[in-house]
Each structure stands twice: as structure tokens, then as C-alpha cells.
């Protein structure tokens, strides 16, 4: 049961994050990279604190650390920047539906 509650909490948090991000990007006043840094900073801080509280500090090999860095930069940060950039140009009327 705790897993379902945590999953529901994550779903609600992701929904609110997406709606807030779209509203911020729709106006087009802020740089997409700045929006990415703030939103990822909040999310990563929450995940780091909760991970340390539940699991504690663990030892990572060099290979594990390298894999985590590649995943963080390529699969997360770059994708988030592209999402925020596309939301910005869509909000400015550059993309017409």
C-alpha cells in the first residue's frame, strides 16, 4: 500500500510541475535553461534528501558514477531544456496549431 500512495504522490507532483512549467513557459519571458535549472534543482533536492533519509549514503563505483552522470546530462537535463524551449516557442505563437 505505501508504494501506491507514493506513486500517487509522484503523479500529483508531476502533474502540478507540468502545469506550472507550461504556464511559466507560455509567457516566454524566461530563458528555458533558467526554468530547467530551477525546476530540476527543486526536484533533485527533494529526491536527494528523501533518498538519504530512506537509504543512507552508499558507495558507488567509478563506472556507476559515470553512468549516472551520462543519464543525468543526456536523458534528463538536455530533454528538459528541449521541453522548456518548445513550450516557450509554442507560447509565443511561433508554432501554430
N, C-alpha and C positions, 0 to 999 in steps of 0.2 A: 504493500500500500504506500509506503513512503516514496517509492520510485515513481508511482503515478502522480503523487502530489508534486514532487519535484519536477516531473515532466510538464505538468500543467502550469506550474510557476514559470518555467522556462518559456513555454508557449506564450503566456500572457506578457512576459517581459519582452520577448522578441516582437510581438505584435505592437506594443507601445513604442518600442525603439524604432521600428519601421515607420510607424505613423508620424512620430516626431521628426525622424530623419527626412521624410518626404516633405513635411511642412517647412522645415528649415531649408531644404534644397530647392523647394518650389519658388521661393522668393529670389533665389540666385544671387544673394548679396554676399554670401560667404564662400571662401575658397573650399573646393571639395576635399583637399588634403587636410585643411584645418578641421573640417567636420569629421573626417575619418579619424584624425588623431584624438579628438575629444571623445567620440563615441567608442572607439576601440580602447582608449585609456580607461574609461569608466568600466566597460565590460571586463577587460583584462584584470583590473584591480579587484573587482568582485570575485572573479574566478580564482585569482591567486590567493586571496585571503581565505575563501571557502576551502580551497584545496589544501592550504596549510593547516587549517583548523581540523579538517577531516582526516587527512593522510599524513601530515607532518612533512619534514624535509626528507627527500630521498636522494640517493646517489645516481647520477647519470653518467653513462659512458660518453666518450667523445663522439661516437657515431650517433648515439641517441640525441645528443645535444645538437649536432649538425642537422639531423633530420627534422627536429623541432623548429630550428631556425628557418630552414628552407620552406617548411609548411607554413610557418607564420608569415614569412615575407611574400611568397609566391601565391599561396592558396588563400590567404586571408587579407593581408594588407593591400595587395595590388587589386584584388577583386573588390574590396570595399571602396577603394578610391574610384574605380571604374563605375561602381554603382552610384556613388555620390555625384560623380561628374555627369553621368547620364541623367540623373534626376534633376540636376541643375539646368542642363540644356533643354530638357523637356519642359521644365517650369518656365523657361524664358521664351517658349514658343518656337524654339529652333526646330524641334521635332513636332510635326503636325500629325494629329490622329485623324 
